[in-house]
Amino acid sequence: MNQPSLSTISLNLEQGVAEVRLDRPDKSNAMTDAMWLEIRQAFAWVDATPEVRVAILAGEGRNFCAGIDLALLADIQRRTAHPDGARSREALRRLILDMQDCLTSVERCRKPVLAAIQGACIGGAIDLVTCCDMRYAAADAVFSVREIDVGLVADVGTLQRLPRLIPEGIARELAFTGRNFLADEAERTGLINRVFASPEALTAAVRELAQAIAAKSPLATRGIKEVMNYSRDHSVAEGLNFVAAWNASMLLSADLNEAITAQREKRPPRFAD
């Protein structure tokens, strides 16, 4: 799949690691309509490109993302207007579902996605990072489920995914109050895997971790993501049945043979894309 031409996101691929970077630093990477759609395009490319083994989601500049651009919110009424109120509300529902799907593309992507967060991570940015497989932050990161402060119910993933990552009572407190919480609290509650002293240290550490994942079997990493996402949403028994079916299909692979051969020869494995 050819790398898409994007206006609000930059893409870079190096040694199996794709860096997807929100690129409106002068606006704190606030999410416009174009960025919303380009997130889906970017992660469709990550998913479909064999050379990509893992992805990093980052933000250009001082802040990771300040959430939804208010101009986008203001434009929703115009975009869904119709003389018939029912048809107008149907159009709004379809718009919300499409916006949900744009972010779900990160979760749907078969490759592991690591979020690297510095500065502000507000509102819609929380929806975005909760779709990622792992989240890492600089010490200056500030988080907020901010929708309550503009009279909205968060509707593109935070209320569904955040309580699966942190204690439900804390998730409810954050959603009801809209208060800021800092990187140390985000790490303590489980939203963030690890905190780093500076944005530079964050970038270096996340790239190193991504490269370590990229060196593993691509077939196995895709399987782990598929099985863990399925198991999260199903019972233990259903998850065990699913992984049995998965490995019945995927276990006996060239990657397994290469891993065994590399261990026998005492060398790093070399997996095909």
Secondary structure, 3 states (H helix, E strand, C coil): CCCCCCCCEEEEEECCEEEEEECCHHHCCCECHHHHHHHHHHHHHHHHCCCCCEEEEEECCCCCECCECHHHHHHHHHHCCCCCHHHHHHHHHHHHHHHHHHHHHHHHCCCCEEEEECCEEECHHHHHHCCCCEEEEECCCEEECHHHHHCCCCCCCHHHHHHHHCCHHHHHHHHHHCCCEEHHHHHHHCCCCEEECCHHHHHHHHHHHHHHHHCCCHHHHHHHHHHHHHHHCCCHHHHHHHHHHHHHHHCCCHHHHHHHHHHHHCCCCCCCC
